[in-house]
Amino acid sequence: MSSLENALKLKPNDQWVYSNIGAILYEQGKNEDAVVNYLWALEIDPENAEVMSNMGVALVKINLDYSGL
């Protein structure tokens, strides 16, 4: 993941970097960390349906209820 971490240093406002980091963390079973990165991506691009979908899958995996957000 060091390539993505380097990309984040170069482009800290690139929502795709956060999204890709989230996807890698999800694949590693680090769902809470994945959700955090998806949220950062959505801070940059709140209309990104793909990121919303990926975050939803991660939330289901960790059984969190974010209905209050």
N, C-alpha and C positions, 0 to 999 in steps of 0.2 A: 504494500500500500504506500510505500515511500514515494512513488511517482505521483500519486494523488496528493499526498501531503506537500510535495514540492509545488504542484500545480496550485494548491490552495494558497501557498505563500506568494506565488506570482499573480494569481487572480482571486483575491479574497472575496470578491463579490460575484463569483461565477456559480450560479445555482446548480449547474451540472456537476461541478466538482463535489459539492455537498451531497448531491443525489447519488453519485457513484460511490462515494465513501459509505453512504447509508446502505447501498445495495451490497457492498462487500461485507460490511458489518452484519447485515442480515444473514448473508450466506454463512458467516462464521458463528451464527447463533447469538450474536450480541444485539438482540432486538431493541433493548432500551437505548443503546448508543446509536443504533440505526435510526430510531425515531427522532432523536435529537438532531441528527444530521438532516433528516427529511424536513424537520421544522425550520432549520436554518435555510434550507433551499426554498421553502415556502415563504420565508420572510423576504427573500429576494424576488421571487415570482409566485405570488399567492394564487394565481390562476392555473398553475401547472397540474393538470389532471393526472399525469403519469406519476408525479411525486406523491400526490394525494392518495392515489391507489396503492403505491408501494408502502406508504406509511400506514394505510389501513390494514394491509396484510400483516405488517409487523405488529401493529396494535392487537390484532386478533391473536397473534402468537403469544403475546405476553398478557393477554386477558385483561387489558385495561379498558375502563369505560371513560371515554373522553366526551361523553354527551354534554357535559357542563361547559365545554369550551365554546 
